[in-house]
Amino acid sequence: MQSVSKWVLSIVIVGLIACKGDSKKEASPTASKPNATVTAPETTGPEIPGVPEQVMVKLLNECTYVDYIFHKLPFSLSQSEDNAIDQNISFIDFKRPLVRIPKDCKPIGRKFFQIKGEIVYDVDVYLTNYCKFYVFVDKTNKPIYANYMTDAGVNFYANVAQQARGTIPQQ
């Protein structure tokens, strides 16, 4: 049954990638303030391609474990159930590749995708005001793929941070 659901999810993702229909336009941050000026963050480094479809399909079909290490939170997080792993993979917004990393963005942590005990992808997780994306890196920490994070992904990390704050002893 689980292989059927992964197959169906793979087909849905492939369909979403192939679909070129109209997408919702994001509200401009200056829409409510006509005289406000918003400066886009300065970017740095070479252009980075988005995650290829075959990488996403491979992760959906074969990933057996996702592990997180957060730089400033007092715990790590692991997921080994198929549904949780698939949901985690769906936090990568295929339709929105990140071309360059904004200069002032720093990762909040790193996640590791594993297949049968072997780490196949290291991914830096960025989550601040202008930085809501993933950057897949090679063994030398050089970016190889980058995509924005979905709203569901942003909510996931906000919940993780909220739970972490609850585990820190109050002084």
ZIZIQUI-V288224 format. One record per backbone hydrogen bond with DSSP energy under -1.0 kcal/mol. CO is the residue of the C=O (numbers start at 1). NH is the residue of the N-H. Records with the same first field share a line. If there is no record, write none. Layout:
BEGIN
CO = NH, NH
END
This chain:
BEGIN
1 = 5
2 = 6
3 = 7
4 = 8
5 = 9
6 = 10
7 = 11
8 = 12
9 = 13
10 = 14
11 = 15
12 = 16
13 = 17
14 = 18
15 = 19
28 = 31
33 = 36
42 = 103
49 = 146
52 = 56
53 = 57
54 = 58
55 = 59
56 = 60
57 = 61
58 = 62
59 = 63
65 = 114
66 = 79
67 = 112
68 = 77
69 = 110
77 = 68
79 = 66
81 = 85
82 = 86
83 = 87
84 = 88
85 = 89
86 = 90
88 = 91
89 = 92
91 = 150
92 = 94
93 = 96
96 = 148
99 = 48
101 = 44
102 = 105
108 = 71
109 = 125
110 = 69
111 = 123
112 = 67
113 = 120, 121
114 = 64, 65
115 = 118
118 = 115
121 = 113
122 = 137
123 = 111
124 = 135
125 = 108, 109
126 = 133
131 = 128
132 = 149
133 = 126
134 = 147
135 = 124
136 = 144, 145
138 = 141
142 = 138
145 = 136
146 = 98
147 = 134
148 = 93
150 = 154
151 = 155
152 = 156
153 = 157
154 = 158
155 = 159
156 = 160
157 = 161
158 = 162
159 = 163
160 = 164
161 = 165
162 = 166
END
